[in-house]
Amino acid sequence: MRIVLIASDHAGFALKNKLKAYLKKVGFKVKDLGTYSSDSCDYPDFSYNLAESISQGRYSRGILICKTGIGNSIVANRLPGVRAALCYNVKAARLSREHNDSNVLVLGSCFVNERLAQRILQAWLYTGFKGGRHKRRLNKIKKIERKIRRLSK
């Protein structure tokens, strides 16, 4: 898991670039899925592309950044197998990994500065899934995803 996807809209562009540099500095390879400027754009385009790559198993972890993180969370969590966690603090990031085995970290650029975002990211990257009763709950989520797929056919 040394390759991490990252994407943002225009509101998350500056923070995305800072986190890309941080990730590279600590030894990760980063695949940037856009946006590539601060020009206005639509977050669903970027969050969907990242979440689709996670859902299809092409990559195991990704980071999404927009102004609040809410829109990215809504989009990403629509895809099966994606467990996107919107985190505004280190504890939430750690618990999202321990309890939910989150595979997408979502950040809101108007709620976290670069220093806090790095601390959140570090906790998220290096915290493992606890399993146990949490595994049972994830299995229930997978069962719900299968039901939804059957209903949508």
C-alpha positions, 0 to 999 in steps of 0.5 A: 500500500505504498501508492495513494490516490489523491484528488480535489476540487478547486477549493482543495487544490492548494491543500492537495498539493501540500499533502502530495509533497508530504506523502512523497517526503514520507515515502509514498507514491502519489497518483494525482487524479486532479484537479490540476488548477484552482479554476472552478470545477465540480467535485463529483467528477474527481471524487467519483473517479477516485472512488471508482478506482478504490471500488474496483480494487485498482488501488487500496487507499485514496484522499479527497479534498474539497471545501467541506468534505461533505460532497466528496463523502456523499459521492465516494460512499455511493460506490460499493467497497468504498468506506470514505471517512470525513475527518476533521481531527486526528482521533476521528482519522484513527477511529475510522481506520480502527473501527471502519477500515476506511479506505478513503480519507476526506478532508475539508480545506476550510476546516483543517490547515496544512499542519493538522491535515498532515497529522490527520493523514499520518494517523490515517495512514499508519493506523490498522484495522482492529477486526473483531466486532468491527469486522462483523459490522463491516460484513453487514455493510457488505451484505447491504451493498449486495442487497442494493446491487440486486435491487438496482438490477 
